[in-house]
Amino acid sequence: MRTTGKQTRRDGARQWWALAGFALAVLAVAVFGNLAGAGASDQYATIDRPAWSPPSWLFGPVWTVLYVMIAVAAWLVWRRVGFGAALGAWAVQLVLNAAWTPLFFAGDRYGLAFIEIILLWLAIGATVLLFARASRLAAALLLPYWAWVTFAAALNYSIWQLNS
């Protein structure tokens, strides 16, 4: 079956629209987190934190890079296998990602936020494993995110213990 130039352009456009869709999903989580964590920087500065906690200005740039990688990873998997279990796991971890900020910052529920971030960590792990079956690059793109959430979980636990 031959593809026409028109069909190739249509398929190319579909690829970019799909990437935009994954980017919008991730952007929605980021915006929700910003809204739910309004005043987070001030709160972060006033709670007891371990000596190894990063400055509040670092979180924005780190999450920006991670969110781009999360969206691109999903797009790469979609291009290879379409929608299925791997992207279902991706959606679950994205919802869990969105749920953490209001628990930690808006609700001051550090213990509950810690339990939630452990669930997020497990969901990211499942997503990495499922992504690896479709695209090693997609799985690799999620590894810095998984590492950051590992660090964030340790920080969450320490803050919970220091502020209980």
trRosetta pair geometry for C-beta under 8 A, 3 or more apart (Angstrom, degrees):
i j d omega theta_ij theta_ji phi_ij phi_ji
3 7 4.7 -126 -165 86 87 126
3 8 5.4 102 138 -58 123 87
3 11 7.7 -31 -159 -3 141 140
4 7 4.6 97 52 6 78 100
4 8 7.0 -139 95 -4 42 87
5 8 5.6 -53 -147 36 33 114
5 9 6.4 34 154 -19 65 104
6 9 5.9 -54 -151 36 30 110
6 10 6.4 31 150 -20 64 107
7 10 5.5 -53 -146 37 33 113
7 11 6.2 33 154 -18 66 105
8 11 5.8 -53 -145 38 30 110
8 12 6.2 33 153 -20 63 107
9 12 5.5 -54 -147 38 31 114
9 13 6.3 33 154 -20 65 105
10 13 5.7 -52 -148 36 30 111
10 14 6.4 35 150 -23 62 104
11 14 5.4 -50 -149 32 33 116
11 15 6.7 41 150 -24 63 100
12 15 5.6 -48 -154 27 34 115
12 16 6.8 26 152 -12 64 103
13 16 5.9 -57 -152 39 35 107
13 17 6.2 36 151 -19 68 107
14 17 5.7 -54 -145 38 32 112
14 18 6.3 36 154 -22 64 104
15 18 5.8 -56 -153 33 28 112
15 19 6.6 28 151 -17 63 104
15 79 6.8 39 -130 -102 99 110
16 19 5.5 -49 -148 36 36 113
16 20 6.3 40 151 -20 65 104
17 20 5.5 -52 -149 37 34 115
17 21 6.4 40 150 -24 64 102
18 21 5.5 -50 -151 31 33 115
18 22 6.7 30 153 -14 65 101
18 75 6.0 130 122 -133 98 91
18 78 5.8 -162 172 116 133 145
18 79 7.6 145 101 -67 150 78
19 22 5.9 -54 -150 37 33 107
19 23 6.2 34 151 -18 66 108
19 71 7.3 81 -167 152 68 104
19 72 7.5 17 -141 -107 101 59
19 75 4.6 35 -103 -121 73 148
20 23 5.5 -56 -146 40 32 114
20 24 6.2 35 154 -22 66 105
21 24 5.7 -52 -145 34 30 111
21 25 6.6 33 154 -21 62 102
22 25 5.7 -50 -151 32 34 113
22 26 6.5 29 153 -13 65 106
22 71 4.4 137 129 -159 99 80
22 72 7.7 152 109 -60 138 22
22 74 4.5 176 -141 85 134 122
22 75 4.9 -134 23 -58 156 89
22 78 7.2 -149 -58 -5 131 143
23 26 5.9 -58 -150 41 32 108
23 27 6.0 35 151 -22 67 109
23 68 7.9 11 -120 -122 95 59
23 71 4.6 66 -87 -165 57 154
24 27 5.3 -51 -140 38 32 115
24 28 6.3 42 155 -27 64 100
25 28 5.8 -49 -154 27 29 114
25 29 7.0 27 149 -15 60 102
25 71 7.3 154 60 -110 89 94
25 74 7.8 -55 64 80 135 167
25 91 7.9 -71 -177 -113 144 79
25 94 6.5 4 149 -180 109 161
26 29 5.7 -52 -156 34 37 112
26 30 6.4 38 147 -19 67 105
26 67 4.7 144 163 -172 122 94
26 68 7.8 159 118 -75 155 26
26 70 5.4 145 -113 89 134 113
26 71 4.4 -97 -1 -65 147 104
26 94 7.0 -103 -96 -132 63 123
27 30 5.4 -54 -147 38 36 114
27 31 6.2 35 155 -19 69 104
27 67 7.4 103 -75 165 48 136
28 31 5.8 -52 -144 37 29 109
28 32 6.2 32 155 -19 63 107
28 98 8.0 -19 117 -96 82 135
29 32 5.7 -54 -145 38 29 113
29 33 6.3 33 154 -21 63 107
29 67 7.5 -173 76 -125 109 116
29 94 5.6 -117 -66 -176 148 90
29 97 5.6 34 -175 98 140 114
29 98 4.5 -112 -136 -75 88 100
30 33 5.7 -55 -150 36 29 113
30 34 6.5 30 152 -19 64 104
30 63 6.8 145 -121 145 103 118
30 64 8.0 71 -133 -97 144 57
30 67 5.5 9 -64 -108 126 160
31 34 5.6 -53 -150 35 33 112
31 35 6.3 28 154 -15 66 106
32 35 5.8 -58 -147 40 30 108
32 36 5.9 22 158 -13 67 113
32 98 5.1 17 91 -149 140 109
32 101 7.5 148 120 54 79 136
33 36 5.8 -57 -136 44 27 106
33 37 5.7 3 167 2 65 119
33 63 7.8 -129 100 -176 155 156
33 97 7.8 -51 -67 143 128 84
33 98 6.4 -122 -58 -130 87 58
33 101 4.2 141 -139 -25 79 162
34 37 6.2 -69 -134 53 21 95
34 38 7.3 57 155 -70 57 67
35 38 6.2 -11 -164 -40 34 103
36 101 4.6 111 92 110 121 111
36 102 4.0 -77 -170 -71 131 86
36 105 6.8 118 131 69 80 112
36 106 5.1 -84 -180 -26 78 134
37 40 3.7 1 171 -46 100 134
37 101 4.5 -78 -50 -175 110 116
37 102 7.5 -115 -57 -72 67 47
37 104 7.9 4 -103 78 105 96
37 105 4.3 66 -124 63 78 161
37 106 6.8 -105 -86 -40 42 88
38 106 7.9 53 36 -87 75 97
39 42 5.0 -49 -170 42 75 114
39 43 5.7 77 131 -23 86 102
39 105 7.5 157 81 174 77 115
40 43 5.5 -59 -144 42 33 111
40 44 5.8 39 156 -26 69 107
40 56 7.6 166 119 -151 83 120
40 101 7.4 -55 -87 -159 144 99
40 105 4.5 -39 -104 -130 97 149
41 44 5.7 -50 -143 33 27 114
41 45 6.6 28 154 -20 60 106
41 56 4.4 115 -137 159 81 148
41 57 7.9 53 -131 -66 122 55
42 45 5.8 -57 -154 33 31 112
42 46 6.6 15 155 -11 65 112
43 46 6.0 -69 -149 41 32 103
43 47 6.3 26 160 -23 70 107
43 105 5.9 135 69 -145 153 87
44 47 6.5 -54 -140 29 27 105
44 49 7.4 36 -177 -60 72 138
44 56 4.8 134 87 -93 141 116
44 105 8.0 -35 -52 -107 86 106
45 56 6.4 -57 -56 -27 87 139
47 159 6.1 41 134 -156 133 109
47 162 7.6 109 157 98 90 113
47 163 5.5 -27 -164 -80 105 142
48 159 7.2 155 86 -140 66 64
48 162 3.9 -137 108 147 115 119
48 163 5.3 172 43 -69 99 82
49 53 3.9 -49 162 6 125 159
49 155 7.6 0 -153 -163 99 94
49 158 7.2 64 -160 115 54 112
49 159 5.9 -15 -109 -95 68 93
49 162 6.9 175 -86 69 16 160
50 53 5.3 128 62 -33 70 93
50 155 7.1 -130 30 -128 114 66
50 158 4.3 -32 -31 162 122 148
50 159 7.6 -99 -11 -60 83 62
50 162 7.0 -161 -56 -41 67 143
53 155 5.8 105 -113 -138 89 112
53 158 7.6 -154 -66 91 105 136
53 159 7.7 76 -92 -66 139 102
54 58 4.4 -72 154 52 128 148
54 59 7.3 145 95 -53 123 75
55 58 5.4 108 67 -13 74 102
56 59 6.2 -39 -169 8 49 114
57 60 6.8 -49 -171 24 47 109
57 61 7.8 28 149 1 70 106
58 61 6.5 -69 -161 46 42 102
58 62 5.9 35 154 -19 77 117
59 62 5.9 -64 -144 41 29 110
59 63 5.9 21 165 -14 69 112
60 63 6.2 -63 -143 40 22 103
60 64 6.3 27 158 -25 62 107
61 64 5.6 -52 -146 30 31 116
61 65 6.7 26 160 -13 64 103
62 65 6.2 -62 -158 38 30 105
62 66 6.2 24 151 -15 67 113
62 148 6.3 157 165 -131 123 142
63 66 5.4 -57 -140 43 35 112
63 67 5.9 39 161 -24 70 105
64 67 6.1 -55 -146 33 24 109
64 68 6.8 25 154 -17 59 104
65 68 5.9 -57 -155 33 32 111
65 69 6.5 27 152 -15 65 109
65 144 7.8 -49 121 118 110 145
66 69 5.6 -59 -151 40 34 111
66 70 6.2 38 152 -24 69 105
66 144 6.4 -140 -104 109 88 103
66 145 4.8 121 -157 -95 109 87
66 148 6.1 -77 -88 31 146 157
67 70 5.5 -49 -144 33 34 115
67 71 6.5 33 157 -17 64 104
68 71 6.0 -58 -152 37 30 109
68 72 6.3 24 155 -14 66 110
69 72 5.8 -56 -141 41 31 108
69 73 6.1 36 157 -25 65 107
69 141 4.5 -169 -174 179 95 96
69 142 7.1 170 137 -79 107 40
69 144 6.5 39 84 55 171 116
69 145 6.4 -162 91 -41 122 111
70 73 5.9 -53 -147 33 26 113
70 74 6.7 25 155 -17 60 105
70 90 7.9 147 -177 -159 89 102
70 94 7.5 133 164 -93 135 98
70 141 7.5 -180 -74 134 28 106
70 142 6.8 74 -105 -104 66 80
70 145 5.9 88 -72 -81 99 156
71 74 6.0 -57 -154 35 31 109
71 75 6.4 30 151 -19 65 108
72 75 5.5 -55 -148 37 34 115
72 76 6.4 38 153 -23 67 103
72 138 7.9 -155 120 -117 69 74
72 141 6.0 -124 87 -163 102 160
73 76 5.8 -52 -150 32 31 112
73 77 6.7 27 154 -14 63 105
73 90 7.7 -175 105 -119 102 129
73 131 6.2 -4 172 -146 109 151
73 135 7.8 -179 -158 87 67 125
73 137 7.9 -159 -117 121 73 69
73 138 4.2 114 -158 -159 75 75
73 139 7.5 126 -152 -53 119 19
73 141 4.0 -164 -75 83 107 128
73 142 5.3 93 -137 -49 171 91
74 77 5.8 -58 -153 38 33 109
74 78 6.2 35 151 -22 67 107
74 87 6.2 88 -153 -120 95 91
74 90 5.0 126 -104 -178 107 159
74 138 7.5 127 -52 -153 19 119
75 78 5.5 -53 -146 36 32 114
75 79 6.4 36 154 -23 64 103
76 79 5.8 -52 -152 31 30 113
76 80 6.7 20 153 -12 62 108
76 134 7.8 142 123 118 82 107
76 135 4.7 -148 138 115 112 171
76 137 6.0 -115 -175 90 162 105
76 138 4.1 -163 83 -74 124 107
76 141 7.5 128 17 10 142 145
77 80 5.8 -63 -152 40 34 106
77 81 6.2 -36 175 38 72 101
77 86 5.1 -132 -178 122 142 136
77 87 6.2 174 107 -64 126 88
77 90 7.3 176 54 -41 150 145
77 131 5.4 -87 -79 -128 131 83
77 134 4.7 79 -136 95 81 146
77 135 5.6 -132 -83 19 62 119
77 138 4.9 121 -49 -164 88 170
78 81 7.4 -88 -128 61 19 61
78 82 6.2 35 -159 -126 60 23
78 83 6.8 13 -124 -63 89 59
78 87 6.3 62 -78 -78 85 138
80 134 4.5 144 91 179 137 99
80 135 5.4 -179 -14 -50 152 105
80 138 8.0 -119 9 -14 133 141
81 84 5.7 -65 136 21 112 133
81 86 6.5 79 73 28 138 134
81 134 4.6 -91 -8 -120 127 127
83 87 5.1 -83 -136 59 61 144
83 88 7.8 87 -180 -46 81 78
84 87 6.2 92 48 25 48 94
84 88 6.9 -80 127 -9 32 102
85 88 5.3 -55 -145 35 32 118
85 89 6.4 33 157 -19 66 101
85 130 5.9 -132 116 -144 95 139
86 89 5.9 -53 -155 34 30 109
86 90 6.5 33 145 -21 62 105
86 127 7.1 94 -165 -148 66 63
86 130 3.9 -178 -107 141 78 113
86 131 5.5 123 -161 -75 120 54
86 133 7.1 -145 -76 56 128 106
86 134 5.7 -58 -39 -6 172 136
87 90 4.9 -43 -145 33 43 121
87 91 6.4 49 153 -23 66 97
88 91 5.7 -51 -151 32 32 111
88 92 6.6 33 149 -19 63 103
89 92 5.6 -51 -149 34 35 114
89 93 6.5 30 155 -15 67 103
89 123 6.5 178 -172 -170 81 78
89 126 5.0 -135 -149 115 135 104
89 127 4.3 -177 127 -87 112 73
89 130 5.2 129 28 28 149 150
90 93 6.1 -58 -150 38 29 105
90 94 6.3 31 151 -22 64 108
90 127 5.2 108 -79 -136 59 125
90 131 7.6 85 -68 -67 108 110
91 94 5.5 -55 -148 34 32 114
91 95 6.5 33 154 -19 65 102
92 95 5.9 -54 -152 34 31 109
92 96 6.4 28 152 -14 65 107
92 123 5.2 -136 113 -149 103 129
92 127 7.8 -165 60 -63 94 110
93 96 5.5 -54 -146 41 36 112
93 97 6.2 48 150 -28 66 101
93 120 6.2 96 -150 -154 76 68
93 123 3.8 173 -87 127 84 114
93 124 5.1 112 -139 -72 143 61
93 126 7.8 -177 -55 59 116 94
93 127 5.2 -61 -10 -29 145 143
94 97 5.4 -46 -149 29 33 118
94 98 6.7 33 152 -18 62 102
95 98 5.7 -53 -152 35 33 111
95 99 6.4 33 150 -23 65 107
96 99 5.5 -54 -146 33 35 114
96 100 6.9 47 156 -37 64 95
96 116 6.7 180 -163 178 90 87
96 119 5.7 -141 -139 110 139 100
96 120 4.1 -179 133 -93 123 82
96 123 5.4 135 22 30 151 155
97 100 6.3 -48 -161 10 30 113
97 120 6.0 113 -72 -139 56 127
98 101 7.1 -56 -171 22 38 105
99 102 6.8 -67 -163 42 43 100
99 103 6.4 37 151 -18 74 115
99 116 5.9 -127 111 -168 111 137
100 103 5.8 -70 -156 40 33 111
100 104 5.9 15 162 -10 74 115
100 113 5.9 86 -158 -154 74 90
100 116 5.4 175 -98 116 74 123
100 117 5.6 70 -120 -78 128 85
100 120 6.3 -22 -55 -39 127 152
101 104 6.1 -65 -140 43 26 101
101 105 5.7 -20 -179 22 68 114
101 106 7.2 57 133 -4 72 100
102 105 6.9 -68 -117 58 22 80
102 106 4.2 -29 -149 38 66 127
102 107 5.9 61 149 -15 69 103
103 106 7.5 18 -21 53 12 83
103 107 5.1 -39 -143 45 34 130
103 109 4.9 -76 -173 67 77 111
103 112 5.4 -126 -165 105 121 102
103 113 4.0 162 117 -85 111 84
103 116 5.6 116 35 18 168 155
104 107 7.3 57 17 52 12 86
104 108 7.8 31 173 -102 31 23
104 109 7.1 -91 -84 62 29 65
104 110 6.5 61 -132 -102 72 56
104 113 3.9 93 -73 -128 80 159
104 156 6.6 -86 -109 -125 128 107
105 108 7.6 5 -172 -64 16 53
107 112 7.4 -46 110 67 137 131
107 113 7.7 164 69 -53 110 106
109 112 3.9 -17 150 41 117 117
109 113 5.6 134 95 -26 76 89
110 113 5.5 -53 -140 39 28 114
110 114 6.4 35 155 -25 62 101
110 156 6.6 176 -164 -175 81 76
110 159 5.7 -136 -140 108 134 94
110 160 3.7 177 136 -97 117 80
110 163 6.1 115 -13 70 161 118
110 164 7.4 -121 70 -69 131 82
111 114 5.6 -50 -152 28 31 113
111 115 6.9 30 151 -15 63 100
111 160 5.3 118 -71 -151 59 131
111 164 7.5 68 -53 -96 110 115
112 115 5.7 -49 -152 34 37 111
112 116 6.3 37 149 -18 66 107
113 116 5.5 -55 -147 40 33 115
113 117 6.2 33 155 -21 67 105
113 156 5.7 -132 115 -158 104 126
113 160 7.6 -168 60 -73 98 115
114 117 5.8 -53 -143 35 30 108
114 118 6.7 35 154 -21 62 101
114 153 6.9 97 -146 -156 72 74
114 156 4.8 168 -92 130 77 115
114 157 5.3 94 -128 -83 131 67
114 160 5.4 -41 -37 -34 135 154
115 118 5.8 -54 -157 30 32 113
115 119 6.9 32 147 -16 63 103
116 119 5.6 -53 -156 35 37 113
116 120 6.4 40 146 -20 67 103
117 120 5.1 -44 -146 35 41 118
117 121 6.3 50 150 -25 66 98
117 149 6.6 -171 -171 -172 96 93
117 152 6.3 -134 -156 112 142 101
117 153 4.7 -179 127 -99 124 85
117 156 5.4 129 19 26 157 166
118 121 5.5 -46 -148 31 33 115
118 122 6.6 34 151 -17 63 102
118 153 6.4 100 -74 -137 62 131
119 122 5.7 -53 -150 37 32 111
119 123 6.3 33 151 -19 65 107
120 123 5.6 -57 -147 38 31 112
120 124 6.3 33 154 -20 66 103
120 149 6.0 -130 118 -161 112 139
121 124 5.9 -52 -149 34 29 110
121 125 6.5 32 150 -20 62 105
121 146 7.2 94 -146 -151 70 76
121 149 5.3 -180 -92 128 78 119
121 150 6.5 96 -126 -82 122 62
121 153 5.8 -6 -54 -54 136 147
122 125 5.5 -54 -152 34 33 115
122 126 6.5 33 151 -18 66 103
123 126 5.7 -50 -148 36 34 111
123 127 6.3 36 151 -20 64 106
124 127 5.5 -55 -148 37 33 114
124 128 6.3 38 152 -23 66 102
124 142 6.5 -178 -170 171 93 117
124 145 6.4 -149 -146 115 135 105
124 146 4.7 172 136 -98 131 87
124 149 6.0 141 -1 42 160 156
125 128 5.7 -49 -148 32 31 112
125 129 6.6 29 154 -16 63 104
125 146 6.7 101 -72 -133 63 129
126 129 5.8 -56 -151 37 32 111
126 130 6.3 25 155 -12 67 109
127 130 5.9 -59 -144 43 30 106
127 131 5.9 31 157 -21 67 110
127 142 6.3 -150 109 -154 109 165
128 131 5.8 -56 -141 39 26 111
128 132 6.3 35 156 -30 62 104
128 139 5.0 88 -163 -152 69 88
128 142 5.0 -151 -91 91 88 132
128 143 6.9 88 -124 -74 132 66
128 146 6.2 -7 -51 -54 140 146
129 132 5.8 -49 -151 24 28 115
129 133 7.5 32 151 -21 57 97
129 139 7.7 81 -70 -126 14 124
130 133 6.0 -48 -164 22 38 113
130 134 7.4 16 149 -1 64 106
131 134 6.0 -71 -158 46 41 100
131 135 6.2 -49 174 58 80 81
131 138 4.4 -127 -178 112 116 109
131 139 4.2 163 99 -75 104 74
131 142 6.3 117 41 1 159 139
132 135 7.6 -98 -125 73 21 37
132 136 6.0 38 -144 -104 69 57
132 138 7.9 -149 -72 75 35 87
132 139 3.9 38 -74 -67 73 159
134 138 6.5 -12 88 43 98 143
135 138 3.7 72 86 5 116 110
135 139 6.7 172 94 -9 63 80
136 139 5.6 -54 -150 39 36 112
136 140 6.1 38 151 -21 67 107
137 140 5.6 -55 -146 38 31 113
137 141 6.4 38 153 -26 64 102
138 141 5.7 -50 -152 29 31 115
138 142 7.1 26 152 -15 60 104
139 142 6.0 -62 -160 34 35 109
139 143 7.2 52 144 -42 64 93
140 143 5.6 -32 -158 -1 42 119
141 144 7.7 -50 -178 24 38 97
141 145 7.9 30 136 -3 61 113
142 145 5.1 -59 -162 43 57 119
142 146 5.9 60 143 -25 82 103
143 146 5.5 -52 -143 36 35 112
143 147 6.3 36 156 -19 66 104
144 147 5.5 -52 -146 38 34 114
144 148 6.2 35 154 -21 66 104
145 148 5.8 -54 -146 36 29 110
145 149 6.4 25 155 -15 64 106
146 149 5.8 -55 -146 39 30 109
146 150 6.5 39 150 -25 62 103
147 150 5.5 -50 -152 29 33 117
147 151 6.6 31 151 -15 64 102
148 151 5.6 -52 -152 38 35 111
148 152 6.1 36 148 -20 67 107
149 152 5.2 -49 -139 40 36 115
149 153 6.2 45 155 -27 65 99
150 153 5.8 -50 -151 29 27 112
150 154 6.9 26 151 -14 60 103
151 154 5.8 -57 -155 36 33 110
151 155 6.3 31 150 -17 67 108
152 155 5.5 -54 -145 40 34 113
152 156 6.0 41 152 -25 67 104
153 156 5.5 -48 -143 34 31 115
153 157 6.4 33 155 -19 63 104
154 157 5.8 -52 -148 35 30 112
154 158 6.4 29 153 -17 63 107
155 158 5.7 -56 -148 38 31 111
155 159 6.2 29 156 -17 66 107
156 159 5.9 -58 -147 38 27 108
156 160 6.3 32 153 -23 63 106
157 160 5.6 -54 -150 33 30 115
157 161 6.5 26 154 -16 65 106
158 161 5.8 -56 -149 38 31 108
158 162 6.1 23 156 -14 66 111
159 162 5.8 -59 -141 43 31 108
159 163 5.8 0 168 5 67 118
160 163 6.6 -77 -138 51 19 91
160 164 6.1 37 161 -50 62 105
161 164 6.1 -40 -140 4 26 117
